Amino acid sequence: MKTKILAGLAVVAIAIQFIPYGKDHTNPLVISEPQWDSPRTKELFTNACANCHSNQTTYPWYSDIAPLSWLIEYDVKEGRELLNVSVWGVQKKNEGNEAAKEVREGEMPPFYYLPTHPEAKLTDAQKQALITGLEKTFGKESPEEKEKN
C-alpha cells in the first residue's frame, strides 16, 4: 500500500511538470520608471522588491519546477498588478503610496521570500532608509486609505 501511494505521488509530481503555467520567464519591456529620490532607494528597492514589482524579474533555477513555478508566477503577476515600477505613469493602478506602509508593517518583502533571497533581508537601518525613500519617491498613504486599513 505504501509503495503504491509513493508511486502515485511520483507520477503526479512528474505529470505536473508538463503544465506550462509558470514556465514563461520573459520580462516585458521597461517603459518608464519613477523619479527615485536617491540611488540608495532604487538600490534597496531593487534588492528587496524588484523581482515581483518590476519587469526585471530574475527567475531562480527552481522557478521551472512545479508547483513552485506556479507560486512564483502568481506572486510576480500579483506584484506587478499592484505596483510595477517598470511601467510607472503608464499602468493605471500603481499603489506606490502604499509601498512604505507594506515595508513598515513587515508585509513586504514576504517572509517566505527571504530564505531564498538573502539580498532582500534588510537590516533595521536599511528598512528605515527604504521606507523613507519610498515615501519621498511615491508619497505617503492618504488619511482616507489609512482609515480603510
N, C-alpha and C positions, 0 to 999 in steps of 0.2 A: 504494500500500500504506500509506504513512504517513498519507495523508488518511483512509483507511478506519479505521485504528486510532484516530486523533484523533476521528473522527465517532462511533465506537463508545464511546469514553471519555466523550464529551459526552452521548450518550444515557444511559449508565449514571449519570453524575453527575446528570442531570435526573431519571431514574427513581427514584433512591434518595431524592429529596426527598419522595416520596409515602409513604414508610414512616413510620408515625406514631410509632415508638419514639423517645423523647427530646424530644417536642414538647409534652408536657403539663407546663406550668410552674406548676402550682398547688402551693402550700405547705400542708401540713397545719397544723392549729391548734397553737399553742404551749400545751402543757398545764401544764408546770411547768419551772422552771429550777433549777439548783443554787444553793446559797448561796455566791456568789462571795466569795473572801477580800477582794477590793477592786474598786472600779470600774475600776482600771487593768487588772487581769487580764481582766475582762469586755471592756474595750475592745480589748486586744491579741488576745484570742480572737476577738472579732467581726471584726476586720480580717484576721486570718490564717487562721482556721479555720471560721468560722460558715457560709460558703457551702456546705460539704459536711457539717458536723457540727451542723446545727440545721434547724429548719423555717422558717428565714428566709433562704432562698437568694435571691440576686439573680442572675437569669439574664442574661448578656450578649447582645448582638444576634446573635452568631454561634451561639447555642445553638439556633437554628431551622434551621441548615444541617447536613445530614447529610454526612459521618459525624461531624462534631464534636458534633452533638446527641446521638449515641449514646454517645460518650465521656463527655460531661458527665453524661448521665443515669446511666450506670454509676457514675461517681465519686461523685455525690450519693447514689445508692441505697446503695452500699457504705459511704460515710462515715457515713450516718445509721444503718446497721445496727450499726456498731462503736461509735460514740459520737454521741449526739444529745442535746444539752443542752436541747432543747425538750420532751423527754418524760422529764426527769430524775426518777428514782424510780418511773417507770411502766414503762419499757422494761426487760425482764429483763436483757438483755446491754447494758451500757454500760461500755466499757473506759476510763473516765476515769482510772483509776490508771496507765494506760499512756501517757496523753497527754504527760506531761512527758518520758518516755523518747523518744517519737517525735520531739519537737521537739529534744531534746538531741542525738539521733543524726542529725539532718538529714533524717529521713524525712518530716517534716511542717513546713511545707507542701511538697508535692512540687515538684520543680524545674520541671516543665512548667507548673505553675500560675502561677508568679511572673511570667513575661514579660507576661501579660495582666492581672495583678492586682498592680500595684506596691504597693498598700497592705498586701499580705501579706508583703512583703520586710522582714524585721526586722533592725535593727542588732544588734550583739552585746549591747548593754545591754538592748534590748527583748526579745531572745531569752531572756536570763537572767532578766529580770523575768517573762516568760511562764512559763518553766519553774518558777520559784519559786512563782508564783501558782497554777499548775496543781497542783503538789504540795500546796499548802495547801488548795486547793479540793477536789481529788479524792482526795488521798492519794498515797502513793508505791507503786511497784510492789513487791509482796511478794518475799521471797527465793526462794520457790518459782517465781514467774513469771520471775525473773531467771535461774534455773537452766535453765528451759525454752528461753530465748532464746539 
